[in-house]
């Protein structure tokens, strides 16, 4: 049986359209083709993954998402693609609001994991002179790691406000200003969230976690603006060569995970109720317009809002740390942008020649809207939305900008990071955390972490080459380079 499955896969065609576009043609129950934005190396890796594991692999997952009701145009996988739960990480799938479904696989457990970026009014040289003090201050002041607690201790009523008001709740409690909200996706609050559709257990797990970094691949990194590629966009974003940016990568923490766990049984029952044929049990879903679909959608929105609030609080803690170390006012550290990459969003896009409301599910991919789109902050609207792309603690990160081609092709979506190359289990076998810390220290990078094991799991070598991944998206015209960032200090859980 194993060999038969393998042979069947081997005859599946992955058709090269051009240098950066590869189509997985419709077959079987697929309603649309798959589309990988990659290169020959990435396609070779996808084929290798499929041969080594004929059942659980990225190609099958792309095809499975392409089989769900109401999916339109293509099931997209981007250059940071790798296997995930149900759907690949690095995926974009858009569904017709009337005919389509909302699926847990398209969002995942870490709802609205994303990046909150800041720009500091100091130079990289100034940070170098005080990087040890800055690292210690950030490590002390930003709660991180499993079991960490934030400065906001909430009761049940306040938790409901977080779920429905998002980052505005954090601002109302003294963390930041209303101006910050202008530079957060959806201004930090997705409308339609209903706290009643989030379980008491999920809320309980989040009472003490707003303003905490978490563990795993979550981090706070101080970065030098090493190179500017687009002067106009960089100026609009407040970036200059030799300047300093800070990236905060985290999400909704235990709350998002609990929402996912709570809704899997409901979505599984809904799929049976509405006679939706699932290509894989991990694809549990419900029609968007159904009671079950709307209930889950509102819970996802609530999870997104909690993540926005979480990152807003951490952003202010970073501002205060810089104020302590450099003797500046915390408001001099500006919010550049905040964008999520595990979301389900109702958006309007072109389908053929028609403007259509769609549910765009991004998993390990980020919104990257082009110039002129009203959702982009006024300050950035002429050049396009900032796209915050994380690398690793030993490699570059990037700030890109959204393009009109992305609006036409990928529903205004692009990569969120480098994408994993190896599993955490394999990474642990490759090198120790102490070895990695020593290598990074030799490069002048200070890493402060509460978990040596976590350092090994998140080793730079466990991820794809960020330069290649960004280059693919640039080559495909989906997003364009604005600035390259070099790590100076990284704080992890």
N, C-alpha and C positions, 0 to 999 in steps of 0.2 A: 504493500500500500504506500509506503514511504517513497519508493522509487517511482511509482506511478504518478504521485503528486508532483514529484520533482520533474519528471518528463513533461507533464502538462505545463508546468511553469516555463520550462525551457523554450517552448514553442510560442510563448506569449511575446508579441512584438512590442518593443519600446522604440517608437519612431522618432528619429531626429528631424525636427522641423527647421531649426537653424542652430547656430553655435550655442545658444543658451536655452533653447526650448525643446523639450522631449515629450512626445505624446504617448500616453498609454491608451491605445484604441479601445473603443467600446466593445465589450463582449459579455455574454451571459446576461446577468441582471443589471449591468451598468446602464444608467440613464444618460450619463454624459461621459466623455473621455476624461482621463486623468491628464494632468500637465505638470511636469517637473521643470522648474527653472533651475538649471544646473549646468554641468559640463560633463565631458566624457568620464572624468574621474569619479564624479558623484554617481553617474549612471552605472559605472562599473561596480561601485560599492553597493548600490541598491541591488544589482543582480547577484552579487556575491552573498549579500545578506539573505536574499530569497532562496538561493541554492543551499545555504547552510541551515536555514530554518524555513522549510516550505510552507508552514502554517502561519507563523507569527513573524511577519516581515513588513517593511515599509510599502512594497508594491501592492501586496494584498490589502493593506490598510487604505491606501489611496483608492483602490478599486472598490472597496467596501463603502467608503464615503460616497463614491460616485454612484452607488446603487440605491441610495436613500431617496424617498419621495420628495419631489419638489426641488432637488438640487439643480442649479442653473449653470450654464456655460461649461465649466470644467471643475473637477476636484483638483485643487492646486496643492503642490508641495514645493517649497522654496529651497534655497541653497543650503540652509541649515537643517535640512530634513534628517530625522532619525526616528526609529520606531517608538511608539508611545502606547498608552492604554486606549485601545479602540481605534484612534486616529493617530497619524504621525504627528510628531512635534515638528513644527514648521509647516503647518497646513492652513489653508484658507478654503472655506466652503460657504457658498451663499445659497439661501433657500427662499423660494417664493413664499410670501406671507400666508397665502391662502392654501396652497397645495403642499407646502413643505413641512418639515419636522424640525424640532430642536432635539439634539442628541447630547447626552453626557460626554460622549467621546470627543465631540468637537470643542469642548471647553476644558474638561479635565478636573482634577481635584483642586489645583492651586489657582482658584478663581482670581482673575485680575492680578496675577503676578506681573510686575512691570518695573519700570525704571523712572525714578524721580531725579532730575538733573538740576544742578545748581552751578552758578558761576560766582567765583570769589574775587574780590577786588584786590588781590595780592598776586605777585608773580610766582612762577615756579621756583625761581631762585630764592625768594623769601621763604617758601615752604621747605625747600631743601635745608635751609639753615635751621629750621625749627621742626623738622619732620618727626623726630623722636618724641618731642613734647606733644605735637599734634596727634601722633598715633596713640599715645597714652591717654590723651584727653578724650579722643573719640571712643576708644575702647572702654574707658570708664563711664562715659556719659550716654552711650547708645546701648540699651539693653539688647543682648544678642544671645543666641543659643537656645537649646531646648529648655523649657521651663522658665525662661526669662519673663520679667514683668515690666510693663510700661509705667510711666508716670501718671497716666489716666486710669483711675480705678472706677469702673462704671457699675451702676446698678442696672436692673433689667430695663427700666424705662429709658435710661440714657443709651443703653445698647441699641434699643429700637431706633433712637434718634440717629445714631451712627449709621445704621443700616439704611435709613431713608434720606439722610442729609449728606452723608459722605464727608468730604474734606471740610465743608462749611461748618460741621460740628467742631472739628479740631480748631478752626479759626475762632469760633465763638468761645472756645475754652482757652484762648490765649496763645495758640500755636499758629503764628503767622498772621497775615493780613488778607483782607478781601482781594487785594491786588494779586496775591499768589494764585487765587482760584482762576484767574484769567488764563493762566499758563498750565492748566491741568486739562487733560482730555475730558470733555463734557463738563468743564469747569468743576470737576471733582465730584459730580453727583449725576447718576443716571436716573432719570425720572421713571416712575412706575415700580420702584422697589417696594415690596410689601413685607414688613418685618414679621407679620403674622404667618407668613409662609416659610419662616426660618424656625427650626426647632429650638426648644428651650435648651437642649443639650449643646447645640451649635453656639447659641448665645453665651451659655455658661463657659464654654471653652475660650471665648474671646474677651470676657470681661476685663482681664488683666493684660491682654496682648496688644492693644492698640498703642503703637509707638515702639514696637519691638522688631528686631531685624530677622529673627529666626535663625535657621541653620541651613545645611546643605549648600546649594549654590547661591544663597543670598549673601549680599555683601554691601558694604559702604566703601567706596574707593575714591581717593583723592588723586587727580590726574593732571598731568601737564598737557597743555594744548601744544603738541609737538609740531604739527604741520597743518596749515590751512590750505584747502583746495579751492574753495569758493569764497572769495572775499566779500561779495555782496551778502550772501546768506550768513556768513560768519559774523559780519557786522550787525545784521539784524538780530542774530541770536546772542550777541554780546561776547563773542569769542575772538581772541587774538593770539597769535603765536607767542609762546612763552607765558601765557596766562594759565589759570587754574580752573578746572571744572571738578565737580563732585558728582558721582553716580551712586544712587541708592537702589538696590535691586531686591525687592521682596514683594509679598502679596497679602492675601487675606488670612494667611496662617491657618491655625486649626479650624477656624470658622469655615473657610472655603472647603477644606477637606471633609468636614462634617456635613456640609450641605450636599456635597457629592454623594457621600455614603448614604445619607437619608433618602435621596431621590432615585437612586439606582433601582430599588424595588418598585417604586411608583412608575417609573418609566418603562420598566420591564413589563409590568401589568398593562400599561397603556398600549404598548406595542402589540400585545396579544388582543386587547380589546378592539383596536382599530385595524386588526388584520394586516399589520405591517410585517413583511417578511424581512427578518434580520440576517444579513450575511454572516454575522458573528455575534455571539452573545454580549460582547462588550459594546455593541452599537445601540444599546437601549435608547428609546426615543419616544416622543409623542408628537402628534400634529401640533404645529405652533398655535393654531386657533382653538385647540381643545382646552378643556378645563385643566387637565394635567399639564399640558404644555405651557399654558399661561402661568400656572402656579410655579413650575420650575423656573421659567423665565424670570419671574419676579424675584425668586430666591437668588438666582445668579446676579441680577442687578444689585440686590442687597449685599452680596458678597463683594461685588465690584466696589460699591460705595465704602465698605469697611476697609478695603485695600487702599483706596484713595486717602482715607482718613489716616490710616497707619503710616503711609509714606509721607504725608504732610507733617505729622508729628515728628518723625525721624528727621525730615528736612530741617525743621526748626532746631532740633537738637544739634544738628551739624552747624547751622548758622551760629548758634550760641558757643559751640566749641571753637569756631574760628574767631569769634569775638574775644573769647578768653585768651587765646594764644597770640593773636596779632593786635589786640587792643583796638579793634574796630567795632562799629555798631552792627548788631546782627542783621539789621535791615539792609546793610550794604552788600550782603551776600544774596544774590538774586535767584529766584526760581527761573530756570530756563524752560523746562517743560516736564510733564509727567504723562506717561502713556502706558497702557496695559497691553499684555500679550497673551492672555487666556480669557477671552471674552465672547459674549454673544450680543451683537448690537443691531438694532433696527436702523438701517441706512437706506438712502436712495442712490441708486446707480443705474447706469444704462444697461439694458438687456436688449441687444439688437439696437434699434433706434428709439426704444421707448424708455422713459424714466420710470423706474420701478422700485417700489419698497421691497427691501429684502432683509432677511435675517442673516447677517454675516457672522459666521463662527470662526474665530481665529484661535488657534491653539499653538503656542510657541511661535506666533507671528504677531506683528504689530501694525496698527493703523499707520499709514504713511500717505496722508492726503496731499494732493498737489496744489499748486498756486490757485488762488481765487476761491477756494472752497470756504464757505462761510463758517464751517466748524473750526477752521484754523484761526488762532488768535490774530487780531487785526495787525499787530506788530509784525507777524510773520507771513501774512496772507500773500504778499507779493512774491515771496520766494518759495513758499510751501512749508508744510509742517515739519518740525524737527523730528528726526527718527533716531532713537537712542539705542545703539547696538553694543551690547556688552561683549567683551572678549574674555580673557581670563586674568587671574592676578599676576601672570607673568608675561602677558602679551598686550597688544594694543586693543583699545576700544575705539568706536567711531561714532561721530554724529553725522548723519546723512540728512537729506531732505527728500520729501515726497515729490512725485512727478505726475504730470498729466497722463503719461503712459500707464502708470500704476492705476490711475482712476479708470482708464479704458479697459485694462486687462485683468488686474488682480483685485478688483473691488477696493482700490486704494490701500493695498496691504503689502508689507515687505517683511524682511527677516527681523528677528529679535536678538540674535546673538550668533556665536560661531557654530553652535550645535555640537552635541556630544559625538565623539568618535568611538569611545569605548565605554562600557558599563562601569558603574562604580565598583562592582566586584572585581573586575579586571584591573581597574586603576589601582586598587589596594594591593594587588599582586605585583604591580610594576615597580613602584617606588614607595618609600616611606615618607611620612609627613616631615620628619626631621631633615631628610635629604632635600626635599623641595624647598623648605624654608631656608636652608643654607644656600641653595642655588639662587633664590630670589634675593637674599641679602647681598650676595656677591654682585648682583645687578643694581644694588642700591634701592631695592624695593622692600619696605617694611610691611610685614604681614602680622597682624594680631588676631589670634583665633582662640576660641575656647575648646577646640577639638582638633587634635593632631590627626586623628582619623579623617576628619572632614577635609583637612588640607590635602591628604593623599587622594581622597575621592574626587577632589576638584582640581587635580593637577593640570597645569597647562597642556600637557601631552594628552590628556583625556578628551580634548576638544579638537575640532577641525581648525585648519588654518584660517584665521579671521580675515587675512588679506585676500585669500582666494574667494571666500564666501562673499565678502563685500564687493570684490571685483566682478563676480558673476552678476550681482544685482545691478551694478553700475553698467556693465556691458549690455544687460538686457533692457536697460532704461527704466527699471522699476524704482530705483532710488539712486541718488547721486551723492558722492562724498562732499562733505563740508569741512570736517576737521578730523584729524587723527589724534587720539589721546594716549598718553603713556602713563602707566601706573607709578605712583610714588608711595602711597600708603594704602593698604587694604585691611579693613576690619571685617572679620567673619565670625559667625556663631560657633 
